[in-house]
Amino acid sequence: MQVKKIATYAAVAFVAFYLFSRPAEAASAVNGVFDGIIQGADRLALFFTNVLS
């Protein structure tokens, strides 16, 4: 349980460091994640459209 807590704090610290040291790259990474989520949702919607029609 203690290792999980330490790993979580280390991950949060790394993300905070990344955001403050390289904000442009962090914004690009976040945009990439959201683009991937949107693309996945679009493909899922297309799949169900094809299945239901």
Predicted model as a PDB file, atoms N, CA, C, CB and O in Angstrom, pLDDT in the B-factor column:
MODEL        1                                                                  
ATOM      1  N   MET A   1       0.830  -1.192   0.000  1.00 75.00           N  
ATOM      2  CA  MET A   1       0.000   0.000   0.000  1.00 75.00           C  
ATOM      3  C   MET A   1       0.873   1.254   0.000  1.00 75.00           C  
ATOM      4  CB  MET A   1      -0.944  -0.001   1.214  1.00 75.00           C  
ATOM      5  O   MET A   1       0.553   2.236  -0.670  1.00 75.00           O  
ATOM      6  N   GLN A   2       1.964   1.222   0.743  1.00 92.00           N  
ATOM      7  CA  GLN A   2       2.862   2.373   0.836  1.00 92.00           C  
ATOM      8  C   GLN A   2       3.540   2.644  -0.507  1.00 92.00           C  
ATOM      9  CB  GLN A   2       3.921   2.141   1.928  1.00 92.00           C  
ATOM     10  O   GLN A   2       3.730   3.800  -0.886  1.00 92.00           O  
ATOM     11  N   VAL A   3       3.908   1.572  -1.231  1.00 92.00           N  
ATOM     12  CA  VAL A   3       4.576   1.729  -2.527  1.00 92.00           C  
ATOM     13  C   VAL A   3       3.631   2.387  -3.528  1.00 92.00           C  
ATOM     14  CB  VAL A   3       5.060   0.359  -3.063  1.00 92.00           C  
ATOM     15  O   VAL A   3       4.054   3.236  -4.313  1.00 92.00           O  
ATOM     16  N   LYS A   4       2.380   2.007  -3.507  1.00 92.00           N  
ATOM     17  CA  LYS A   4       1.392   2.588  -4.411  1.00 92.00           C  
ATOM     18  C   LYS A   4       1.235   4.082  -4.144  1.00 92.00           C  
ATOM     19  CB  LYS A   4       0.038   1.874  -4.263  1.00 92.00           C  
ATOM     20  O   LYS A   4       1.126   4.874  -5.080  1.00 92.00           O  
ATOM     21  N   LYS A   5       1.223   4.459  -2.896  1.00 92.00           N  
ATOM     22  CA  LYS A   5       1.084   5.861  -2.510  1.00 92.00           C  
ATOM     23  C   LYS A   5       2.296   6.671  -2.980  1.00 92.00           C  
ATOM     24  CB  LYS A   5       0.915   5.985  -0.980  1.00 92.00           C  
ATOM     25  O   LYS A   5       2.145   7.776  -3.501  1.00 92.00           O  
ATOM     26  N   ILE A   6       3.480   6.125  -2.798  1.00 94.00           N  
ATOM     27  CA  ILE A   6       4.706   6.805  -3.223  1.00 94.00           C  
ATOM     28  C   ILE A   6       4.747   6.922  -4.744  1.00 94.00           C  
ATOM     29  CB  ILE A   6       5.954   6.050  -2.709  1.00 94.00           C  
ATOM     30  O   ILE A   6       5.141   7.960  -5.275  1.00 94.00           O  
ATOM     31  N   ALA A   7       4.342   5.862  -5.449  1.00 94.00           N  
ATOM     32  CA  ALA A   7       4.321   5.891  -6.912  1.00 94.00           C  
ATOM     33  C   ALA A   7       3.335   6.939  -7.427  1.00 94.00           C  
ATOM     34  CB  ALA A   7       3.957   4.507  -7.468  1.00 94.00           C  
ATOM     35  O   ALA A   7       3.605   7.620  -8.416  1.00 94.00           O  
ATOM     36  N   THR A   8       2.207   7.061  -6.759  1.00 95.00           N  
ATOM     37  CA  THR A   8       1.219   8.068  -7.149  1.00 95.00           C  
ATOM     38  C   THR A   8       1.775   9.468  -6.965  1.00 95.00           C  
ATOM     39  CB  THR A   8      -0.070   7.903  -6.338  1.00 95.00           C  
ATOM     40  O   THR A   8       1.636  10.313  -7.850  1.00 95.00           O  
ATOM     41  N   TYR A   9       2.403   9.723  -5.823  1.00 95.00           N  
ATOM     42  CA  TYR A   9       3.003  11.038  -5.581  1.00 95.00           C  
ATOM     43  C   TYR A   9       4.111  11.335  -6.585  1.00 95.00           C  
ATOM     44  CB  TYR A   9       3.557  11.117  -4.155  1.00 95.00           C  
ATOM     45  O   TYR A   9       4.238  12.469  -7.047  1.00 95.00           O  
ATOM     46  N   ALA A  10       4.904  10.341  -6.923  1.00 96.00           N  
ATOM     47  CA  ALA A  10       5.982  10.527  -7.902  1.00 96.00           C  
ATOM     48  C   ALA A  10       5.405  10.840  -9.272  1.00 96.00           C  
ATOM     49  CB  ALA A  10       6.878   9.275  -7.976  1.00 96.00           C  
ATOM     50  O   ALA A  10       5.938  11.696  -9.978  1.00 96.00           O  
ATOM     51  N   ALA A  11       4.337  10.173  -9.661  1.00 94.00           N  
ATOM     52  CA  ALA A  11       3.708  10.431 -10.955  1.00 94.00           C  
ATOM     53  C   ALA A  11       3.118  11.839 -11.009  1.00 94.00           C  
ATOM     54  CB  ALA A  11       2.616   9.392 -11.233  1.00 94.00           C  
ATOM     55  O   ALA A  11       3.258  12.531 -12.017  1.00 94.00           O  
ATOM     56  N   VAL A  12       2.466  12.261  -9.941  1.00 94.00           N  
ATOM     57  CA  VAL A  12       1.900  13.615  -9.891  1.00 94.00           C  
ATOM     58  C   VAL A  12       3.012  14.654  -9.928  1.00 94.00           C  
ATOM     59  CB  VAL A  12       1.037  13.802  -8.624  1.00 94.00           C  
ATOM     60  O   VAL A  12       2.879  15.677 -10.599  1.00 94.00           O  
ATOM     61  N   ALA A  13       4.099  14.405  -9.219  1.00 95.00           N  
ATOM     62  CA  ALA A  13       5.234  15.331  -9.234  1.00 95.00           C  
ATOM     63  C   ALA A  13       5.842  15.422 -10.630  1.00 95.00           C  
ATOM     64  CB  ALA A  13       6.302  14.889  -8.221  1.00 95.00           C  
ATOM     65  O   ALA A  13       6.199  16.509 -11.083  1.00 95.00           O  
ATOM     66  N   PHE A  14       5.962  14.280 -11.313  1.00 92.00           N  
ATOM     67  CA  PHE A  14       6.505  14.286 -12.665  1.00 92.00           C  
ATOM     68  C   PHE A  14       5.612  15.076 -13.610  1.00 92.00           C  
ATOM     69  CB  PHE A  14       6.677  12.860 -13.176  1.00 92.00           C  
ATOM     70  O   PHE A  14       6.112  15.860 -14.417  1.00 92.00           O  
ATOM     71  N   VAL A  15       4.311  14.886 -13.525  1.00 88.00           N  
ATOM     72  CA  VAL A  15       3.381  15.621 -14.391  1.00 88.00           C  
ATOM     73  C   VAL A  15       3.470  17.119 -14.117  1.00 88.00           C  
ATOM     74  CB  VAL A  15       1.932  15.125 -14.182  1.00 88.00           C  
ATOM     75  O   VAL A  15       3.501  17.921 -15.050  1.00 88.00           O  
ATOM     76  N   ALA A  16       3.511  17.496 -12.843  1.00 91.00           N  
ATOM     77  CA  ALA A  16       3.623  18.915 -12.499  1.00 91.00           C  
ATOM     78  C   ALA A  16       4.933  19.500 -13.021  1.00 91.00           C  
ATOM     79  CB  ALA A  16       3.529  19.107 -10.976  1.00 91.00           C  
ATOM     80  O   ALA A  16       4.946  20.605 -13.563  1.00 91.00           O  
ATOM     81  N   PHE A  17       6.026  18.770 -12.862  1.00 92.00           N  
ATOM     82  CA  PHE A  17       7.320  19.226 -13.377  1.00 92.00           C  
ATOM     83  C   PHE A  17       7.274  19.388 -14.885  1.00 92.00           C  
ATOM     84  CB  PHE A  17       8.431  18.248 -12.988  1.00 92.00           C  
ATOM     85  O   PHE A  17       7.783  20.374 -15.418  1.00 92.00           O  
ATOM     86  N   TYR A  18       6.674  18.435 -15.576  1.00 87.00           N  
ATOM     87  CA  TYR A  18       6.577  18.486 -17.031  1.00 87.00           C  
ATOM     88  C   TYR A  18       5.738  19.673 -17.466  1.00 87.00           C  
ATOM     89  CB  TYR A  18       5.981  17.186 -17.579  1.00 87.00           C  
ATOM     90  O   TYR A  18       6.089  20.356 -18.429  1.00 87.00           O  
ATOM     91  N   LEU A  19       4.633  19.933 -16.772  1.00 87.00           N  
ATOM     92  CA  LEU A  19       3.778  21.060 -17.129  1.00 87.00           C  
ATOM     93  C   LEU A  19       4.496  22.393 -16.966  1.00 87.00           C  
ATOM     94  CB  LEU A  19       2.520  21.047 -16.282  1.00 87.00           C  
ATOM     95  O   LEU A  19       4.334  23.291 -17.792  1.00 87.00           O  
ATOM     96  N   PHE A  20       5.284  22.526 -15.911  1.00 91.00           N  
ATOM     97  CA  PHE A  20       5.949  23.802 -15.652  1.00 91.00           C  
ATOM     98  C   PHE A  20       7.245  23.962 -16.446  1.00 91.00           C  
ATOM     99  CB  PHE A  20       6.239  23.937 -14.176  1.00 91.00           C  
ATOM    100  O   PHE A  20       7.630  25.087 -16.766  1.00 91.00           O  
ATOM    101  N   SER A  21       7.915  22.878 -16.763  1.00 94.00           N  
ATOM    102  CA  SER A  21       9.182  23.006 -17.478  1.00 94.00           C  
ATOM    103  C   SER A  21       9.000  23.046 -18.990  1.00 94.00           C  
ATOM    104  CB  SER A  21      10.097  21.865 -17.110  1.00 94.00           C  
ATOM    105  O   SER A  21       9.796  23.680 -19.683  1.00 94.00           O  
ATOM    106  N   ARG A  22       7.984  22.393 -19.513  1.00 92.00           N  
ATOM    107  CA  ARG A  22       7.733  22.363 -20.956  1.00 92.00           C  
ATOM    108  C   ARG A  22       6.227  22.497 -21.221  1.00 92.00           C  
ATOM    109  CB  ARG A  22       8.286  21.045 -21.585  1.00 92.00           C  
ATOM    110  O   ARG A  22       5.572  21.521 -21.585  1.00 92.00           O  
ATOM    111  N   PRO A  23       5.685  23.698 -21.041  1.00 90.00           N  
ATOM    112  CA  PRO A  23       4.235  23.856 -21.197  1.00 90.00           C  
ATOM    113  C   PRO A  23       3.737  23.630 -22.628  1.00 90.00           C  
ATOM    114  CB  PRO A  23       3.832  25.231 -20.748  1.00 90.00           C  
ATOM    115  O   PRO A  23       2.638  23.110 -22.819  1.00 90.00           O  
ATOM    116  N   ALA A  24       4.530  24.015 -23.636  1.00 92.00           N  
ATOM    117  CA  ALA A  24       4.078  23.827 -25.018  1.00 92.00           C  
ATOM    118  C   ALA A  24       3.974  22.343 -25.357  1.00 92.00           C  
ATOM    119  CB  ALA A  24       5.034  24.529 -25.999  1.00 92.00           C  
ATOM    120  O   ALA A  24       3.001  21.912 -25.976  1.00 92.00           O  
ATOM    121  N   GLU A  25       4.975  21.562 -24.952  1.00 91.00           N  
ATOM    122  CA  GLU A  25       4.942  20.133 -25.216  1.00 91.00           C  
ATOM    123  C   GLU A  25       3.830  19.447 -24.425  1.00 91.00           C  
ATOM    124  CB  GLU A  25       6.288  19.506 -24.879  1.00 91.00           C  
ATOM    125  O   GLU A  25       3.199  18.510 -24.915  1.00 91.00           O  
ATOM    126  N   ALA A  26       3.594  19.915 -23.207  1.00 88.00           N  
ATOM    127  CA  ALA A  26       2.512  19.347 -22.395  1.00 88.00           C  
ATOM    128  C   ALA A  26       1.158  19.625 -23.035  1.00 88.00           C  
ATOM    129  CB  ALA A  26       2.550  19.919 -20.965  1.00 88.00           C  
ATOM    130  O   ALA A  26       0.292  18.751 -23.060  1.00 88.00           O  
ATOM    131  N   ALA A  27       0.971  20.831 -23.550  1.00 90.00           N  
ATOM    132  CA  ALA A  27      -0.284  21.167 -24.223  1.00 90.00           C  
ATOM    133  C   ALA A  27      -0.463  20.321 -25.477  1.00 90.00           C  
ATOM    134  CB  ALA A  27      -0.324  22.661 -24.582  1.00 90.00           C  
ATOM    135  O   ALA A  27      -1.570  19.877 -25.783  1.00 90.00           O  
ATOM    136  N   SER A  28       0.619  20.105 -26.190  1.00 93.00           N  
ATOM    137  CA  SER A  28       0.557  19.271 -27.382  1.00 93.00           C  
ATOM    138  C   SER A  28       0.190  17.831 -27.022  1.00 93.00           C  
ATOM    139  CB  SER A  28       1.897  19.308 -28.127  1.00 93.00           C  
ATOM    140  O   SER A  28      -0.592  17.192 -27.727  1.00 93.00           O  
ATOM    141  N   ALA A  29       0.747  17.329 -25.939  1.00 88.00           N  
ATOM    142  CA  ALA A  29       0.429  15.967 -25.490  1.00 88.00           C  
ATOM    143  C   ALA A  29      -1.042  15.850 -25.103  1.00 88.00           C  
ATOM    144  CB  ALA A  29       1.320  15.569 -24.299  1.00 88.00           C  
ATOM    145  O   ALA A  29      -1.699  14.865 -25.439  1.00 88.00           O  
ATOM    146  N   VAL A  30      -1.554  16.845 -24.403  1.00 89.00           N  
ATOM    147  CA  VAL A  30      -2.964  16.826 -24.001  1.00 89.00           C  
ATOM    148  C   VAL A  30      -3.858  16.889 -25.231  1.00 89.00           C  
ATOM    149  CB  VAL A  30      -3.279  18.002 -23.045  1.00 89.00           C  
ATOM    150  O   VAL A  30      -4.862  16.180 -25.306  1.00 89.00           O  
ATOM    151  N   ASN A  31      -3.502  17.735 -26.199  1.00 95.00           N  
ATOM    152  CA  ASN A  31      -4.281  17.810 -27.435  1.00 95.00           C  
ATOM    153  C   ASN A  31      -4.260  16.476 -28.172  1.00 95.00           C  
ATOM    154  CB  ASN A  31      -3.739  18.923 -28.344  1.00 95.00           C  
ATOM    155  O   ASN A  31      -5.273  16.055 -28.732  1.00 95.00           O  
ATOM    156  N   GLY A  32      -3.117  15.820 -28.171  1.00 95.00           N  
ATOM    157  CA  GLY A  32      -3.024  14.505 -28.811  1.00 95.00           C  
ATOM    158  C   GLY A  32      -3.914  13.481 -28.144  1.00 95.00           C  
ATOM    159  O   GLY A  32      -4.555  12.676 -28.820  1.00 95.00           O  
ATOM    160  N   VAL A  33      -3.958  13.504 -26.829  1.00 94.00           N  
ATOM    161  CA  VAL A  33      -4.824  12.571 -26.094  1.00 94.00           C  
ATOM    162  C   VAL A  33      -6.286  12.837 -26.429  1.00 94.00           C  
ATOM    163  CB  VAL A  33      -4.594  12.693 -24.568  1.00 94.00           C  
ATOM    164  O   VAL A  33      -7.042  11.906 -26.705  1.00 94.00           O  
ATOM    165  N   PHE A  34      -6.688  14.118 -26.404  1.00 96.00           N  
ATOM    166  CA  PHE A  34      -8.082  14.443 -26.719  1.00 96.00           C  
ATOM    167  C   PHE A  34      -8.423  14.112 -28.163  1.00 96.00           C  
ATOM    168  CB  PHE A  34      -8.354  15.917 -26.452  1.00 96.00           C  
ATOM    169  O   PHE A  34      -9.532  13.656 -28.443  1.00 96.00           O  
ATOM    170  N   ASP A  35      -7.494  14.332 -29.082  1.00 97.00           N  
ATOM    171  CA  ASP A  35      -7.730  13.960 -30.475  1.00 97.00           C  
ATOM    172  C   ASP A  35      -7.934  12.456 -30.611  1.00 97.00           C  
ATOM    173  CB  ASP A  35      -6.563  14.416 -31.356  1.00 97.00           C  
ATOM    174  O   ASP A  35      -8.786  12.005 -31.377  1.00 97.00           O  
ATOM    175  N   GLY A  36      -7.154  11.688 -29.872  1.00 96.00           N  
ATOM    176  CA  GLY A  36      -7.315  10.238 -29.892  1.00 96.00           C  
ATOM    177  C   GLY A  36      -8.658   9.798 -29.337  1.00 96.00           C  
ATOM    178  O   GLY A  36      -9.293   8.891 -29.876  1.00 96.00           O  
ATOM    179  N   ILE A  37      -9.086  10.439 -28.266  1.00 97.00           N  
ATOM    180  CA  ILE A  37     -10.388  10.108 -27.672  1.00 97.00           C  
ATOM    181  C   ILE A  37     -11.512  10.444 -28.641  1.00 97.00           C  
ATOM    182  CB  ILE A  37     -10.590  10.862 -26.339  1.00 97.00           C  
ATOM    183  O   ILE A  37     -12.447   9.661 -28.811  1.00 97.00           O  
ATOM    184  N   ILE A  38     -11.421  11.607 -29.273  1.00 97.00           N  
ATOM    185  CA  ILE A  38     -12.454  12.022 -30.233  1.00 97.00           C  
ATOM    186  C   ILE A  38     -12.477  11.086 -31.428  1.00 97.00           C  
ATOM    187  CB  ILE A  38     -12.214  13.470 -30.702  1.00 97.00           C  
ATOM    188  O   ILE A  38     -13.548  10.697 -31.894  1.00 97.00           O  
ATOM    189  N   GLN A  39     -11.302  10.722 -31.925  1.00 98.00           N  
ATOM    190  CA  GLN A  39     -11.229   9.803 -33.056  1.00 98.00           C  
ATOM    191  C   GLN A  39     -11.831   8.439 -32.686  1.00 98.00           C  
ATOM    192  CB  GLN A  39      -9.766   9.639 -33.518  1.00 98.00           C  
ATOM    193  O   GLN A  39     -12.549   7.838 -33.485  1.00 98.00           O  
ATOM    194  N   GLY A  40     -11.540   7.961 -31.490  1.00 97.00           N  
ATOM    195  CA  GLY A  40     -12.114   6.698 -31.040  1.00 97.00           C  
ATOM    196  C   GLY A  40     -13.629   6.763 -30.925  1.00 97.00           C  
ATOM    197  O   GLY A  40     -14.326   5.822 -31.304  1.00 97.00           O  
ATOM    198  N   ALA A  41     -14.135   7.864 -30.406  1.00 97.00           N  
ATOM    199  CA  ALA A  41     -15.590   8.031 -30.283  1.00 97.00           C  
ATOM    200  C   ALA A  41     -16.241   8.088 -31.658  1.00 97.00           C  
ATOM    201  CB  ALA A  41     -15.926   9.307 -29.483  1.00 97.00           C  
ATOM    202  O   ALA A  41     -17.314   7.519 -31.864  1.00 97.00           O  
ATOM    203  N   ASP A  42     -15.595   8.775 -32.602  1.00 97.00           N  
ATOM    204  CA  ASP A  42     -16.134   8.838 -33.964  1.00 97.00           C  
ATOM    205  C   ASP A  42     -16.190   7.459 -34.608  1.00 97.00           C  
ATOM    206  CB  ASP A  42     -15.292   9.777 -34.825  1.00 97.00           C  
ATOM    207  O   ASP A  42     -17.166   7.114 -35.273  1.00 97.00           O  
ATOM    208  N   ARG A  43     -15.137   6.674 -34.406  1.00 97.00           N  
ATOM    209  CA  ARG A  43     -15.112   5.321 -34.977  1.00 97.00           C  
ATOM    210  C   ARG A  43     -16.158   4.426 -34.325  1.00 97.00           C  
ATOM    211  CB  ARG A  43     -13.721   4.698 -34.817  1.00 97.00           C  
ATOM    212  O   ARG A  43     -16.786   3.602 -34.990  1.00 97.00           O  
ATOM    213  N   LEU A  44     -16.338   4.593 -33.019  1.00 97.00           N  
ATOM    214  CA  LEU A  44     -17.359   3.815 -32.320  1.00 97.00           C  
ATOM    215  C   LEU A  44     -18.751   4.198 -32.821  1.00 97.00           C  
ATOM    216  CB  LEU A  44     -17.258   4.030 -30.793  1.00 97.00           C  
ATOM    217  O   LEU A  44     -19.599   3.327 -33.015  1.00 97.00           O  
ATOM    218  N   ALA A  45     -18.990   5.483 -33.029  1.00 96.00           N  
ATOM    219  CA  ALA A  45     -20.280   5.936 -33.555  1.00 96.00           C  
ATOM    220  C   ALA A  45     -20.500   5.398 -34.963  1.00 96.00           C  
ATOM    221  CB  ALA A  45     -20.357   7.475 -33.556  1.00 96.00           C  
ATOM    222  O   ALA A  45     -21.609   4.983 -35.298  1.00 96.00           O  
ATOM    223  N   LEU A  46     -19.466   5.399 -35.783  1.00 97.00           N  
ATOM    224  CA  LEU A  46     -19.582   4.855 -37.133  1.00 97.00           C  
ATOM    225  C   LEU A  46     -19.891   3.361 -37.096  1.00 97.00           C  
ATOM    226  CB  LEU A  46     -18.293   5.107 -37.923  1.00 97.00           C  
ATOM    227  O   LEU A  46     -20.711   2.871 -37.873  1.00 97.00           O  
ATOM    228  N   PHE A  47     -19.233   2.642 -36.191  1.00 96.00           N  
ATOM    229  CA  PHE A  47     -19.491   1.210 -36.040  1.00 96.00           C  
ATOM    230  C   PHE A  47     -20.957   0.956 -35.704  1.00 96.00           C  
ATOM    231  CB  PHE A  47     -18.588   0.613 -34.950  1.00 96.00           C  
ATOM    232  O   PHE A  47     -21.608   0.131 -36.345  1.00 96.00           O  
ATOM    233  N   PHE A  48     -21.477   1.663 -34.701  1.00 96.00           N  
ATOM    234  CA  PHE A  48     -22.872   1.430 -34.306  1.00 96.00           C  
ATOM    235  C   PHE A  48     -23.840   1.895 -35.385  1.00 96.00           C  
ATOM    236  CB  PHE A  48     -23.181   2.146 -32.988  1.00 96.00           C  
ATOM    237  O   PHE A  48     -24.909   1.305 -35.546  1.00 96.00           O  
ATOM    238  N   THR A  49     -23.490   2.930 -36.119  1.00 95.00           N  
ATOM    239  CA  THR A  49     -24.329   3.372 -37.229  1.00 95.00           C  
ATOM    240  C   THR A  49     -24.424   2.267 -38.281  1.00 95.00           C  
ATOM    241  CB  THR A  49     -23.768   4.674 -37.856  1.00 95.00           C  
ATOM    242  O   THR A  49     -25.502   1.983 -38.804  1.00 95.00           O  
ATOM    243  N   ASN A  50     -23.280   1.650 -38.582  1.00 95.00           N  
ATOM    244  CA  ASN A  50     -23.284   0.575 -39.576  1.00 95.00           C  
ATOM    245  C   ASN A  50     -23.991  -0.681 -39.066  1.00 95.00           C  
ATOM    246  CB  ASN A  50     -21.855   0.233 -39.977  1.00 95.00           C  
ATOM    247  O   ASN A  50     -24.648  -1.378 -39.839  1.00 95.00           O  
ATOM    248  N   VAL A  51     -23.865  -0.966 -37.796  1.00 95.00           N  
ATOM    249  CA  VAL A  51     -24.510  -2.151 -37.236  1.00 95.00           C  
ATOM    250  C   VAL A  51     -26.028  -1.978 -37.202  1.00 95.00           C  
ATOM    251  CB  VAL A  51     -23.977  -2.434 -35.823  1.00 95.00           C  
ATOM    252  O   VAL A  51     -26.771  -2.911 -37.509  1.00 95.00           O  
ATOM    253  N   LEU A  52     -26.477  -0.802 -36.834  1.00 92.00           N  
ATOM    254  CA  LEU A  52     -27.915  -0.581 -36.655  1.00 92.00           C  
ATOM    255  C   LEU A  52     -28.656  -0.230 -37.938  1.00 92.00           C  
ATOM    256  CB  LEU A  52     -28.129   0.509 -35.661  1.00 92.00           C  
ATOM    257  O   LEU A  52     -29.885  -0.150 -37.941  1.00 92.00           O  
ATOM    258  N   SER A  53     -27.931  -0.024 -39.017  1.00 86.00           N  
ATOM    259  CA  SER A  53     -28.637   0.314 -40.253  1.00 86.00           C  
ATOM    260  C   SER A  53     -28.620  -0.815 -41.252  1.00 86.00           C  
ATOM    261  CB  SER A  53     -28.038   1.540 -40.876  1.00 86.00           C  
ATOM    262  O   SER A  53     -29.174  -0.682 -42.343  1.00 86.00           O  
TER     263      SER A  53                                                      
ENDMDL                                                                          
END                                                                             
